Amino acid sequence: MSAGKSINLALSDRGWRGLEAVGIADEIKKIAIPMYGRQIHNKDGSQVFQAYGKEDQAIYSVSRGEINID
């Protein structure tokens, strides 16, 4: 399946709790990619890393296309 122009899902703790409640969290974890923060690019050319949480905390990127594959 082609990903097309779809934007990946970003899952945090609340999203994982929902997936666990319906029994599919373990399957989604197989395709989830951790994102520990974002890189900010300032107008002056400098860059700053902004963490999404404390050390080792992440939100997870999940491909919508991968979720929809049977």
mmCIF file as Biopython writes it, N, C-alpha, C and O atoms, coordinates in Angstrom:
data_model
#
loop_
_atom_site.group_PDB
_atom_site.id
_atom_site.type_symbol
_atom_site.label_atom_id
_atom_site.label_alt_id
_atom_site.label_comp_id
_atom_site.label_asym_id
_atom_site.label_entity_id
_atom_site.label_seq_id
_atom_site.pdbx_PDB_ins_code
_atom_site.Cartn_x
_atom_site.Cartn_y
_atom_site.Cartn_z
_atom_site.occupancy
_atom_site.B_iso_or_equiv
_atom_site.auth_seq_id
_atom_site.auth_asym_id
_atom_site.pdbx_PDB_model_num
ATOM 1   N N  . MET A ? 1  ? 0.849  -1.178 0.000  1.0 0.0 1  A 1 
ATOM 2   C CA . MET A ? 1  ? 0.000  0.000  0.000  1.0 0.0 1  A 1 
ATOM 3   C C  . MET A ? 1  ? 0.891  1.235  0.000  1.0 0.0 1  A 1 
ATOM 4   O O  . MET A ? 1  ? 1.833  1.323  0.787  1.0 0.0 1  A 1 
ATOM 5   N N  . SER A ? 2  ? 0.603  2.168  -0.858 1.0 0.0 2  A 1 
ATOM 6   C CA . SER A ? 2  ? 1.350  3.415  -0.932 1.0 0.0 2  A 1 
ATOM 7   C C  . SER A ? 2  ? 0.902  4.347  0.183  1.0 0.0 2  A 1 
ATOM 8   O O  . SER A ? 2  ? -0.290 4.457  0.467  1.0 0.0 2  A 1 
ATOM 9   N N  . ALA A ? 3  ? 1.856  5.014  0.811  1.0 0.0 3  A 1 
ATOM 10  C CA . ALA A ? 3  ? 1.527  5.935  1.903  1.0 0.0 3  A 1 
ATOM 11  C C  . ALA A ? 3  ? 0.834  7.180  1.384  1.0 0.0 3  A 1 
ATOM 12  O O  . ALA A ? 3  ? 0.087  7.825  2.120  1.0 0.0 3  A 1 
ATOM 13  N N  . GLY A ? 4  ? 1.072  7.529  0.121  1.0 0.0 4  A 1 
ATOM 14  C CA . GLY A ? 4  ? 0.441  8.726  -0.435 1.0 0.0 4  A 1 
ATOM 15  C C  . GLY A ? 4  ? 0.841  9.963  0.327  1.0 0.0 4  A 1 
ATOM 16  O O  . GLY A ? 4  ? 1.996  10.116 0.724  1.0 0.0 4  A 1 
ATOM 17  N N  . LYS A ? 5  ? -0.114 10.845 0.531  1.0 0.0 5  A 1 
ATOM 18  C CA . LYS A ? 5  ? 0.161  12.103 1.229  1.0 0.0 5  A 1 
ATOM 19  C C  . LYS A ? 5  ? -0.324 12.081 2.677  1.0 0.0 5  A 1 
ATOM 20  O O  . LYS A ? 5  ? -0.411 13.128 3.319  1.0 0.0 5  A 1 
ATOM 21  N N  . SER A ? 6  ? -0.635 10.909 3.186  1.0 0.0 6  A 1 
ATOM 22  C CA . SER A ? 6  ? -1.148 10.796 4.538  1.0 0.0 6  A 1 
ATOM 23  C C  . SER A ? 6  ? -0.061 11.120 5.565  1.0 0.0 6  A 1 
ATOM 24  O O  . SER A ? 6  ? 1.097  10.732 5.408  1.0 0.0 6  A 1 
ATOM 25  N N  . ILE A ? 7  ? -0.452 11.828 6.604  1.0 0.0 7  A 1 
ATOM 26  C CA . ILE A ? 7  ? 0.457  12.162 7.701  1.0 0.0 7  A 1 
ATOM 27  C C  . ILE A ? 7  ? 0.393  11.033 8.724  1.0 0.0 7  A 1 
ATOM 28  O O  . ILE A ? 7  ? -0.691 10.557 9.061  1.0 0.0 7  A 1 
ATOM 29  N N  . ASN A ? 8  ? 1.548  10.608 9.213  1.0 0.0 8  A 1 
ATOM 30  C CA . ASN A ? 8  ? 1.598  9.541  10.220 1.0 0.0 8  A 1 
ATOM 31  C C  . ASN A ? 8  ? 0.853  9.951  11.480 1.0 0.0 8  A 1 
ATOM 32  O O  . ASN A ? 8  ? 0.710  11.137 11.778 1.0 0.0 8  A 1 
ATOM 33  N N  . LEU A ? 9  ? 0.388  8.965  12.202 1.0 0.0 9  A 1 
ATOM 34  C CA . LEU A ? 9  ? -0.195 9.199  13.520 1.0 0.0 9  A 1 
ATOM 35  C C  . LEU A ? 9  ? 0.936  9.402  14.513 1.0 0.0 9  A 1 
ATOM 36  O O  . LEU A ? 9  ? 2.003  8.805  14.370 1.0 0.0 9  A 1 
ATOM 37  N N  . ALA A ? 10 ? 0.713  10.237 15.515 1.0 0.0 10 A 1 
ATOM 38  C CA . ALA A ? 10 ? 1.665  10.405 16.606 1.0 0.0 10 A 1 
ATOM 39  C C  . ALA A ? 10 ? 0.954  9.977  17.885 1.0 0.0 10 A 1 
ATOM 40  O O  . ALA A ? 10 ? -0.038 10.588 18.285 1.0 0.0 10 A 1 
ATOM 41  N N  . LEU A ? 11 ? 1.459  8.936  18.518 1.0 0.0 11 A 1 
ATOM 42  C CA . LEU A ? 11 ? 0.817  8.383  19.710 1.0 0.0 11 A 1 
ATOM 43  C C  . LEU A ? 11 ? 1.595  8.735  20.969 1.0 0.0 11 A 1 
ATOM 44  O O  . LEU A ? 11 ? 2.810  8.549  21.041 1.0 0.0 11 A 1 
ATOM 45  N N  . SER A ? 12 ? 0.876  9.243  21.954 1.0 0.0 12 A 1 
ATOM 46  C CA . SER A ? 12 ? 1.459  9.500  23.268 1.0 0.0 12 A 1 
ATOM 47  C C  . SER A ? 12 ? 0.831  8.514  24.252 1.0 0.0 12 A 1 
ATOM 48  O O  . SER A ? 12 ? 0.170  7.563  23.833 1.0 0.0 12 A 1 
ATOM 49  N N  . ASP A ? 13 ? 1.024  8.723  25.527 1.0 0.0 13 A 1 
ATOM 50  C CA . ASP A ? 13 ? 0.490  7.808  26.545 1.0 0.0 13 A 1 
ATOM 51  C C  . ASP A ? 13 ? -1.016 7.616  26.410 1.0 0.0 13 A 1 
ATOM 52  O O  . ASP A ? 13 ? -1.502 6.488  26.500 1.0 0.0 13 A 1 
ATOM 53  N N  . ARG A ? 14 ? -1.753 8.684  26.199 1.0 0.0 14 A 1 
ATOM 54  C CA . ARG A ? 14 ? -3.212 8.575  26.095 1.0 0.0 14 A 1 
ATOM 55  C C  . ARG A ? 14 ? -3.620 7.695  24.916 1.0 0.0 14 A 1 
ATOM 56  O O  . ARG A ? 14 ? -4.539 6.885  25.037 1.0 0.0 14 A 1 
ATOM 57  N N  . GLY A ? 15 ? -2.949 7.846  23.788 1.0 0.0 15 A 1 
ATOM 58  C CA . GLY A ? 15 ? -3.231 7.008  22.625 1.0 0.0 15 A 1 
ATOM 59  C C  . GLY A ? 15 ? -2.936 5.544  22.881 1.0 0.0 15 A 1 
ATOM 60  O O  . GLY A ? 15 ? -3.711 4.670  22.492 1.0 0.0 15 A 1 
ATOM 61  N N  . TRP A ? 16 ? -1.800 5.273  23.544 1.0 0.0 16 A 1 
ATOM 62  C CA . TRP A ? 16 ? -1.455 3.883  23.868 1.0 0.0 16 A 1 
ATOM 63  C C  . TRP A ? 16 ? -2.483 3.262  24.799 1.0 0.0 16 A 1 
ATOM 64  O O  . TRP A ? 16 ? -2.829 2.090  24.650 1.0 0.0 16 A 1 
ATOM 65  N N  . ARG A ? 17 ? -2.975 4.037  25.759 1.0 0.0 17 A 1 
ATOM 66  C CA . ARG A ? 17 ? -3.998 3.504  26.674 1.0 0.0 17 A 1 
ATOM 67  C C  . ARG A ? 17 ? -5.259 3.118  25.910 1.0 0.0 17 A 1 
ATOM 68  O O  . ARG A ? 17 ? -5.880 2.098  26.212 1.0 0.0 17 A 1 
ATOM 69  N N  . GLY A ? 18 ? -5.640 3.924  24.926 1.0 0.0 18 A 1 
ATOM 70  C CA . GLY A ? 18 ? -6.804 3.599  24.110 1.0 0.0 18 A 1 
ATOM 71  C C  . GLY A ? 18 ? -6.599 2.326  23.309 1.0 0.0 18 A 1 
ATOM 72  O O  . GLY A ? 18 ? -7.495 1.486  23.224 1.0 0.0 18 A 1 
ATOM 73  N N  . LEU A ? 19 ? -5.407 2.186  22.718 1.0 0.0 19 A 1 
ATOM 74  C CA . LEU A ? 19 ? -5.112 0.982  21.943 1.0 0.0 19 A 1 
ATOM 75  C C  . LEU A ? 19 ? -5.071 -0.261 22.835 1.0 0.0 19 A 1 
ATOM 76  O O  . LEU A ? 19 ? -5.512 -1.338 22.435 1.0 0.0 19 A 1 
ATOM 77  N N  . GLU A ? 20 ? -4.538 -0.097 24.042 1.0 0.0 20 A 1 
ATOM 78  C CA . GLU A ? 20 ? -4.523 -1.215 24.990 1.0 0.0 20 A 1 
ATOM 79  C C  . GLU A ? 20 ? -5.947 -1.613 25.377 1.0 0.0 20 A 1 
ATOM 80  O O  . GLU A ? 20 ? -6.242 -2.799 25.527 1.0 0.0 20 A 1 
ATOM 81  N N  . ALA A ? 21 ? -6.825 -0.629 25.540 1.0 0.0 21 A 1 
ATOM 82  C CA . ALA A ? 21 ? -8.211 -0.902 25.933 1.0 0.0 21 A 1 
ATOM 83  C C  . ALA A ? 21 ? -8.948 -1.740 24.893 1.0 0.0 21 A 1 
ATOM 84  O O  . ALA A ? 21 ? -9.825 -2.532 25.237 1.0 0.0 21 A 1 
ATOM 85  N N  . VAL A ? 22 ? -8.594 -1.566 23.626 1.0 0.0 22 A 1 
ATOM 86  C CA . VAL A ? 22 ? -9.261 -2.340 22.571 1.0 0.0 22 A 1 
ATOM 87  C C  . VAL A ? 22 ? -8.438 -3.544 22.126 1.0 0.0 22 A 1 
ATOM 88  O O  . VAL A ? 22 ? -8.827 -4.258 21.202 1.0 0.0 22 A 1 
ATOM 89  N N  . GLY A ? 23 ? -7.294 -3.769 22.788 1.0 0.0 23 A 1 
ATOM 90  C CA . GLY A ? 23 ? -6.520 -4.977 22.570 1.0 0.0 23 A 1 
ATOM 91  C C  . GLY A ? 23 ? -5.607 -5.005 21.357 1.0 0.0 23 A 1 
ATOM 92  O O  . GLY A ? 23 ? -5.252 -6.087 20.890 1.0 0.0 23 A 1 
ATOM 93  N N  . ILE A ? 24 ? -5.215 -3.847 20.828 1.0 0.0 24 A 1 
ATOM 94  C CA . ILE A ? 24 ? -4.354 -3.860 19.635 1.0 0.0 24 A 1 
ATOM 95  C C  . ILE A ? 24 ? -3.003 -3.172 19.836 1.0 0.0 24 A 1 
ATOM 96  O O  . ILE A ? 24 ? -2.244 -3.021 18.879 1.0 0.0 24 A 1 
ATOM 97  N N  . ALA A ? 25 ? -2.695 -2.759 21.052 1.0 0.0 25 A 1 
ATOM 98  C CA . ALA A ? 25 ? -1.446 -2.033 21.306 1.0 0.0 25 A 1 
ATOM 99  C C  . ALA A ? 25 ? -0.211 -2.849 20.913 1.0 0.0 25 A 1 
ATOM 100 O O  . ALA A ? 25 ? 0.724  -2.300 20.329 1.0 0.0 25 A 1 
ATOM 101 N N  . ASP A ? 26 ? -0.194 -4.127 21.218 1.0 0.0 26 A 1 
ATOM 102 C CA . ASP A ? 26 ? 0.983  -4.953 20.912 1.0 0.0 26 A 1 
ATOM 103 C C  . ASP A ? 26 ? 1.250  -5.023 19.407 1.0 0.0 26 A 1 
ATOM 104 O O  . ASP A ? 26 ? 2.407  -5.006 18.987 1.0 0.0 26 A 1 
ATOM 105 N N  . GLU A ? 27 ? 0.210  -5.099 18.604 1.0 0.0 27 A 1 
ATOM 106 C CA . GLU A ? 27 ? 0.382  -5.137 17.146 1.0 0.0 27 A 1 
ATOM 107 C C  . GLU A ? 27 ? 0.895  -3.799 16.616 1.0 0.0 27 A 1 
ATOM 108 O O  . GLU A ? 27 ? 1.752  -3.769 15.733 1.0 0.0 27 A 1 
ATOM 109 N N  . ILE A ? 28 ? 0.382  -2.710 17.141 1.0 0.0 28 A 1 
ATOM 110 C CA . ILE A ? 28 ? 0.800  -1.386 16.686 1.0 0.0 28 A 1 
ATOM 111 C C  . ILE A ? 28 ? 2.244  -1.101 17.105 1.0 0.0 28 A 1 
ATOM 112 O O  . ILE A ? 28 ? 2.978  -0.442 16.369 1.0 0.0 28 A 1 
ATOM 113 N N  . LYS A ? 29 ? 2.657  -1.583 18.269 1.0 0.0 29 A 1 
ATOM 114 C CA . LYS A ? 29 ? 4.032  -1.373 18.740 1.0 0.0 29 A 1 
ATOM 115 C C  . LYS A ? 29 ? 5.060  -1.948 17.769 1.0 0.0 29 A 1 
ATOM 116 O O  . LYS A ? 29 ? 6.188  -1.461 17.700 1.0 0.0 29 A 1 
ATOM 117 N N  . LYS A ? 30 ? 4.680  -2.975 17.024 1.0 0.0 30 A 1 
ATOM 118 C CA . LYS A ? 30 ? 5.595  -3.588 16.059 1.0 0.0 30 A 1 
ATOM 119 C C  . LYS A ? 30 ? 5.977  -2.645 14.931 1.0 0.0 30 A 1 
ATOM 120 O O  . LYS A ? 30 ? 7.036  -2.808 14.324 1.0 0.0 30 A 1 
ATOM 121 N N  . ILE A ? 31 ? 5.129  -1.657 14.637 1.0 0.0 31 A 1 
ATOM 122 C CA . ILE A ? 31 ? 5.400  -0.735 13.524 1.0 0.0 31 A 1 
ATOM 123 C C  . ILE A ? 31 ? 5.626  0.702  13.986 1.0 0.0 31 A 1 
ATOM 124 O O  . ILE A ? 31 ? 5.812  1.598  13.161 1.0 0.0 31 A 1 
ATOM 125 N N  . ALA A ? 32 ? 5.612  0.924  15.291 1.0 0.0 32 A 1 
ATOM 126 C CA . ALA A ? 32 ? 5.766  2.271  15.851 1.0 0.0 32 A 1 
ATOM 127 C C  . ALA A ? 32 ? 7.239  2.674  15.929 1.0 0.0 32 A 1 
ATOM 128 O O  . ALA A ? 32 ? 8.097  1.858  16.265 1.0 0.0 32 A 1 
ATOM 129 N N  . ILE A ? 33 ? 7.518  3.928  15.618 1.0 0.0 33 A 1 
ATOM 130 C CA . ILE A ? 33 ? 8.880  4.463  15.660 1.0 0.0 33 A 1 
ATOM 131 C C  . ILE A ? 33 ? 8.932  5.559  16.725 1.0 0.0 33 A 1 
ATOM 132 O O  . ILE A ? 33 ? 8.167  6.521  16.649 1.0 0.0 33 A 1 
ATOM 133 N N  . PRO A ? 34 ? 9.824  5.433  17.723 1.0 0.0 34 A 1 
ATOM 134 C CA . PRO A ? 34 ? 9.884  6.454  18.767 1.0 0.0 34 A 1 
ATOM 135 C C  . PRO A ? 34 ? 10.461 7.771  18.257 1.0 0.0 34 A 1 
ATOM 136 O O  . PRO A ? 34 ? 11.418 7.795  17.483 1.0 0.0 34 A 1 
ATOM 137 N N  . MET A ? 35 ? 9.855  8.858  18.712 1.0 0.0 35 A 1 
ATOM 138 C CA . MET A ? 35 ? 10.357 10.211 18.426 1.0 0.0 35 A 1 
ATOM 139 C C  . MET A ? 35 ? 10.587 10.882 19.784 1.0 0.0 35 A 1 
ATOM 140 O O  . MET A ? 35 ? 9.645  11.132 20.536 1.0 0.0 35 A 1 
ATOM 141 N N  . TYR A ? 36 ? 11.838 11.161 20.074 1.0 0.0 36 A 1 
ATOM 142 C CA . TYR A ? 36 ? 12.195 11.676 21.391 1.0 0.0 36 A 1 
ATOM 143 C C  . TYR A ? 36 ? 12.101 13.189 21.496 1.0 0.0 36 A 1 
ATOM 144 O O  . TYR A ? 36 ? 12.157 13.737 22.597 1.0 0.0 36 A 1 
ATOM 145 N N  . GLY A ? 37 ? 11.960 13.863 20.381 1.0 0.0 37 A 1 
ATOM 146 C CA . GLY A ? 37 ? 11.847 15.311 20.399 1.0 0.0 37 A 1 
ATOM 147 C C  . GLY A ? 37 ? 11.809 15.859 18.987 1.0 0.0 37 A 1 
ATOM 148 O O  . GLY A ? 37 ? 11.703 15.113 18.013 1.0 0.0 37 A 1 
ATOM 149 N N  . ARG A ? 38 ? 11.897 17.161 18.895 1.0 0.0 38 A 1 
ATOM 150 C CA . ARG A ? 38 ? 11.902 17.799 17.576 1.0 0.0 38 A 1 
ATOM 151 C C  . ARG A ? 38 ? 13.055 18.779 17.479 1.0 0.0 38 A 1 
ATOM 152 O O  . ARG A ? 38 ? 13.538 19.294 18.487 1.0 0.0 38 A 1 
ATOM 153 N N  . GLN A ? 39 ? 13.482 19.026 16.271 1.0 0.0 39 A 1 
ATOM 154 C CA . GLN A ? 39 ? 14.566 19.955 16.005 1.0 0.0 39 A 1 
ATOM 155 C C  . GLN A ? 39 ? 13.948 21.279 15.551 1.0 0.0 39 A 1 
ATOM 156 O O  . GLN A ? 39 ? 13.220 21.323 14.559 1.0 0.0 39 A 1 
ATOM 157 N N  . ILE A ? 40 ? 14.239 22.336 16.269 1.0 0.0 40 A 1 
ATOM 158 C CA . ILE A ? 40 ? 13.739 23.668 15.930 1.0 0.0 40 A 1 
ATOM 159 C C  . ILE A ? 40 ? 14.815 24.379 15.107 1.0 0.0 40 A 1 
ATOM 160 O O  . ILE A ? 40 ? 15.969 24.463 15.528 1.0 0.0 40 A 1 
ATOM 161 N N  . HIS A ? 41 ? 14.439 24.883 13.949 1.0 0.0 41 A 1 
ATOM 162 C CA . HIS A ? 41 ? 15.352 25.626 13.069 1.0 0.0 41 A 1 
ATOM 163 C C  . HIS A ? 41 ? 14.969 27.104 13.144 1.0 0.0 41 A 1 
ATOM 164 O O  . HIS A ? 41 ? 13.924 27.509 12.633 1.0 0.0 41 A 1 
ATOM 165 N N  . ASN A ? 42 ? 15.815 27.897 13.778 1.0 0.0 42 A 1 
ATOM 166 C CA . ASN A ? 42 ? 15.545 29.321 13.955 1.0 0.0 42 A 1 
ATOM 167 C C  . ASN A ? 42 ? 15.914 30.120 12.710 1.0 0.0 42 A 1 
ATOM 168 O O  . ASN A ? 42 ? 16.706 29.671 11.881 1.0 0.0 42 A 1 
ATOM 169 N N  . LYS A ? 43 ? 15.331 31.306 12.590 1.0 0.0 43 A 1 
ATOM 170 C CA . LYS A ? 43 ? 15.594 32.167 11.436 1.0 0.0 43 A 1 
ATOM 171 C C  . LYS A ? 43 ? 17.064 32.515 11.292 1.0 0.0 43 A 1 
ATOM 172 O O  . LYS A ? 43 ? 17.553 32.696 10.176 1.0 0.0 43 A 1 
ATOM 173 N N  . ASP A ? 44 ? 17.778 32.611 12.415 1.0 0.0 44 A 1 
ATOM 174 C CA . ASP A ? 44 ? 19.197 32.977 12.357 1.0 0.0 44 A 1 
ATOM 175 C C  . ASP A ? 44 ? 20.099 31.796 11.974 1.0 0.0 44 A 1 
ATOM 176 O O  . ASP A ? 44 ? 21.321 31.937 11.931 1.0 0.0 44 A 1 
ATOM 177 N N  . GLY A ? 45 ? 19.493 30.633 11.697 1.0 0.0 45 A 1 
ATOM 178 C CA . GLY A ? 45 ? 20.262 29.456 11.298 1.0 0.0 45 A 1 
ATOM 179 C C  . GLY A ? 45 ? 20.629 28.539 12.445 1.0 0.0 45 A 1 
ATOM 180 O O  . GLY A ? 45 ? 21.115 27.432 12.214 1.0 0.0 45 A 1 
ATOM 181 N N  . SER A ? 46 ? 20.412 28.969 13.670 1.0 0.0 46 A 1 
ATOM 182 C CA . SER A ? 46 ? 20.715 28.107 14.810 1.0 0.0 46 A 1 
ATOM 183 C C  . SER A ? 46 ? 19.640 27.026 14.937 1.0 0.0 46 A 1 
ATOM 184 O O  . SER A ? 46 ? 18.536 27.150 14.405 1.0 0.0 46 A 1 
ATOM 185 N N  . GLN A ? 47 ? 19.996 25.976 15.651 1.0 0.0 47 A 1 
ATOM 186 C CA . GLN A ? 47 ? 19.076 24.868 15.856 1.0 0.0 47 A 1 
ATOM 187 C C  . GLN A ? 47 ? 19.022 24.511 17.332 1.0 0.0 47 A 1 
ATOM 188 O O  . GLN A ? 47 ? 20.021 24.615 18.045 1.0 0.0 47 A 1 
ATOM 189 N N  . VAL A ? 48 ? 17.851 24.092 17.781 1.0 0.0 48 A 1 
ATOM 190 C CA . VAL A ? 48 ? 17.651 23.704 19.167 1.0 0.0 48 A 1 
ATOM 191 C C  . VAL A ? 48 ? 16.827 22.417 19.184 1.0 0.0 48 A 1 
ATOM 192 O O  . VAL A ? 48 ? 15.819 22.306 18.487 1.0 0.0 48 A 1 
ATOM 193 N N  . PHE A ? 49 ? 17.267 21.449 19.988 1.0 0.0 49 A 1 
ATOM 194 C CA . PHE A ? 49 ? 16.497 20.221 20.164 1.0 0.0 49 A 1 
ATOM 195 C C  . PHE A ? 49 ? 15.522 20.420 21.311 1.0 0.0 49 A 1 
ATOM 196 O O  . PHE A ? 49 ? 15.918 20.858 22.391 1.0 0.0 49 A 1 
ATOM 197 N N  . GLN A ? 50 ? 14.252 20.104 21.091 1.0 0.0 50 A 1 
ATOM 198 C CA . GLN A ? 50 ? 13.232 20.213 22.133 1.0 0.0 50 A 1 
ATOM 199 C C  . GLN A ? 50 ? 12.689 18.814 22.415 1.0 0.0 50 A 1 
ATOM 200 O O  . GLN A ? 50 ? 12.018 18.218 21.572 1.0 0.0 50 A 1 
ATOM 201 N N  . ALA A ? 51 ? 12.982 18.299 23.601 1.0 0.0 51 A 1 
ATOM 202 C CA . ALA A ? 51 ? 12.536 16.955 23.979 1.0 0.0 51 A 1 
ATOM 203 C C  . ALA A ? 51 ? 11.024 16.928 24.178 1.0 0.0 51 A 1 
ATOM 204 O O  . ALA A ? 51 ? 10.433 17.922 24.599 1.0 0.0 51 A 1 
ATOM 205 N N  . TYR A ? 52 ? 10.397 15.792 23.876 1.0 0.0 52 A 1 
ATOM 206 C CA . TYR A ? 52 ? 8.963  15.621 24.084 1.0 0.0 52 A 1 
ATOM 207 C C  . TYR A ? 52 ? 8.626  15.252 25.523 1.0 0.0 52 A 1 
ATOM 208 O O  . TYR A ? 52 ? 7.457  15.289 25.908 1.0 0.0 52 A 1 
ATOM 209 N N  . GLY A ? 53 ? 9.609  14.902 26.309 1.0 0.0 53 A 1 
ATOM 210 C CA . GLY A ? 53 ? 9.359  14.531 27.696 1.0 0.0 53 A 1 
ATOM 211 C C  . GLY A ? 53 ? 10.671 14.433 28.435 1.0 0.0 53 A 1 
ATOM 212 O O  . GLY A ? 53 ? 11.668 15.036 28.039 1.0 0.0 53 A 1 
ATOM 213 N N  . LYS A ? 54 ? 10.665 13.673 29.506 1.0 0.0 54 A 1 
ATOM 214 C CA . LYS A ? 54 ? 11.882 13.435 30.272 1.0 0.0 54 A 1 
ATOM 215 C C  . LYS A ? 54 ? 12.748 12.440 29.517 1.0 0.0 54 A 1 
ATOM 216 O O  . LYS A ? 54 ? 12.339 11.914 28.482 1.0 0.0 54 A 1 
ATOM 217 N N  . GLU A ? 55 ? 13.947 12.182 30.034 1.0 0.0 55 A 1 
ATOM 218 C CA . GLU A ? 55 ? 14.881 11.264 29.383 1.0 0.0 55 A 1 
ATOM 219 C C  . GLU A ? 55 ? 14.215 9.924  29.077 1.0 0.0 55 A 1 
ATOM 220 O O  . GLU A ? 55 ? 13.548 9.345  29.934 1.0 0.0 55 A 1 
ATOM 221 N N  . ASP A ? 56 ? 14.396 9.445  27.869 1.0 0.0 56 A 1 
ATOM 222 C CA . ASP A ? 56 ? 13.856 8.183  27.378 1.0 0.0 56 A 1 
ATOM 223 C C  . ASP A ? 56 ? 12.346 8.192  27.153 1.0 0.0 56 A 1 
ATOM 224 O O  . ASP A ? 56 ? 11.780 7.148  26.830 1.0 0.0 56 A 1 
ATOM 225 N N  . GLN A ? 57 ? 11.676 9.329  27.313 1.0 0.0 57 A 1 
ATOM 226 C CA . GLN A ? 57 ? 10.258 9.407  26.976 1.0 0.0 57 A 1 
ATOM 227 C C  . GLN A ? 57 ? 10.128 9.806  25.513 1.0 0.0 57 A 1 
ATOM 228 O O  . GLN A ? 57 ? 10.946 10.563 24.989 1.0 0.0 57 A 1 
ATOM 229 N N  . ALA A ? 58 ? 9.090  9.288  24.859 1.0 0.0 58 A 1 
ATOM 230 C CA . ALA A ? 58 ? 8.907  9.569  23.439 1.0 0.0 58 A 1 
ATOM 231 C C  . ALA A ? 58 ? 7.431  9.543  23.089 1.0 0.0 58 A 1 
ATOM 232 O O  . ALA A ? 58 ? 6.610  8.992  23.822 1.0 0.0 58 A 1 
ATOM 233 N N  . ILE A ? 59 ? 7.111  10.149 21.955 1.0 0.0 59 A 1 
ATOM 234 C CA . ILE A ? 59 ? 5.842  9.875  21.306 1.0 0.0 59 A 1 
ATOM 235 C C  . ILE A ? 59 ? 6.194  8.974  20.133 1.0 0.0 59 A 1 
ATOM 236 O O  . ILE A ? 59 ? 7.352  8.928  19.718 1.0 0.0 59 A 1 
ATOM 237 N N  . TYR A ? 60 ? 5.234  8.270  19.603 1.0 0.0 60 A 1 
ATOM 238 C CA . TYR A ? 60 ? 5.529  7.267  18.589 1.0 0.0 60 A 1 
ATOM 239 C C  . TYR A ? 60 ? 4.818  7.582  17.277 1.0 0.0 60 A 1 
ATOM 240 O O  . TYR A ? 60 ? 3.626  7.887  17.253 1.0 0.0 60 A 1 
ATOM 241 N N  . SER A ? 61 ? 5.570  7.502  16.202 1.0 0.0 61 A 1 
ATOM 242 C CA . SER A ? 61 ? 5.052  7.701  14.861 1.0 0.0 61 A 1 
ATOM 243 C C  . SER A ? 61 ? 4.600  6.358  14.296 1.0 0.0 61 A 1 
ATOM 244 O O  . SER A ? 61 ? 5.333  5.370  14.339 1.0 0.0 61 A 1 
ATOM 245 N N  . VAL A ? 62 ? 3.377  6.344  13.765 1.0 0.0 62 A 1 
ATOM 246 C CA . VAL A ? 62 ? 2.821  5.119  13.189 1.0 0.0 62 A 1 
ATOM 247 C C  . VAL A ? 62 ? 2.239  5.444  11.822 1.0 0.0 62 A 1 
ATOM 248 O O  . VAL A ? 62 ? 1.440  6.370  11.680 1.0 0.0 62 A 1 
ATOM 249 N N  . SER A ? 63 ? 2.640  4.685  10.831 1.0 0.0 63 A 1 
ATOM 250 C CA . SER A ? 63 ? 2.153  4.868  9.465  1.0 0.0 63 A 1 
ATOM 251 C C  . SER A ? 63 ? 0.687  4.471  9.354  1.0 0.0 63 A 1 
ATOM 252 O O  . SER A ? 63 ? 0.316  3.355  9.719  1.0 0.0 63 A 1 
ATOM 253 N N  . ARG A ? 64 ? -0.148 5.376  8.852  1.0 0.0 64 A 1 
ATOM 254 C CA . ARG A ? 64 ? -1.562 5.053  8.639  1.0 0.0 64 A 1 
ATOM 255 C C  . ARG A ? 64 ? -1.707 3.936  7.614  1.0 0.0 64 A 1 
ATOM 256 O O  . ARG A ? 64 ? -2.580 3.077  7.745  1.0 0.0 64 A 1 
ATOM 257 N N  . GLY A ? 65 ? -0.851 3.946  6.592  1.0 0.0 65 A 1 
ATOM 258 C CA . GLY A ? 65 ? -0.894 2.907  5.577  1.0 0.0 65 A 1 
ATOM 259 C C  . GLY A ? 65 ? -0.615 1.538  6.149  1.0 0.0 65 A 1 
ATOM 260 O O  . GLY A ? 65 ? -1.280 0.565  5.793  1.0 0.0 65 A 1 
ATOM 261 N N  . GLU A ? 66 ? 0.384  1.449  7.050  1.0 0.0 66 A 1 
ATOM 262 C CA . GLU A ? 66 ? 0.720  0.174  7.683  1.0 0.0 66 A 1 
ATOM 263 C C  . GLU A ? 66 ? -0.434 -0.333 8.551  1.0 0.0 66 A 1 
ATOM 264 O O  . GLU A ? 66 ? -0.689 -1.536 8.605  1.0 0.0 66 A 1 
ATOM 265 N N  . ILE A ? 67 ? -1.123 0.572  9.221  1.0 0.0 67 A 1 
ATOM 266 C CA . ILE A ? 67 ? -2.248 0.171  10.072 1.0 0.0 67 A 1 
ATOM 267 C C  . ILE A ? 67 ? -3.364 -0.438 9.228  1.0 0.0 67 A 1 
ATOM 268 O O  . ILE A ? 67 ? -4.034 -1.375 9.664  1.0 0.0 67 A 1 
ATOM 269 N N  . ASN A ? 68 ? -3.564 0.086  8.032  1.0 0.0 68 A 1 
ATOM 270 C CA . ASN A ? 68 ? -4.687 -0.340 7.201  1.0 0.0 68 A 1 
ATOM 271 C C  . ASN A ? 68 ? -4.404 -1.571 6.344  1.0 0.0 68 A 1 
ATOM 272 O O  . ASN A ? 68 ? -5.309 -2.080 5.683  1.0 0.0 68 A 1 
ATOM 273 N N  . ILE A ? 69 ? -3.171 -2.053 6.344  1.0 0.0 69 A 1 
ATOM 274 C CA . ILE A ? 69 ? -2.857 -3.258 5.577  1.0 0.0 69 A 1 
ATOM 275 C C  . ILE A ? 69 ? -3.467 -4.468 6.282  1.0 0.0 69 A 1 
ATOM 276 O O  . ILE A ? 69 ? -3.308 -4.628 7.492  1.0 0.0 69 A 1 
ATOM 277 N N  . ASP A ? 70 ? -4.156 -5.307 5.539  1.0 0.0 70 A 1 
ATOM 278 C CA . ASP A ? 70 ? -4.795 -6.507 6.135  1.0 0.0 70 A 1 
ATOM 279 C C  . ASP A ? 70 ? -3.802 -7.597 6.376  1.0 0.0 70 A 1 
ATOM 280 O O  . ASP A ? 70 ? -4.165 -8.665 6.867  1.0 0.0 70 A 1 
#
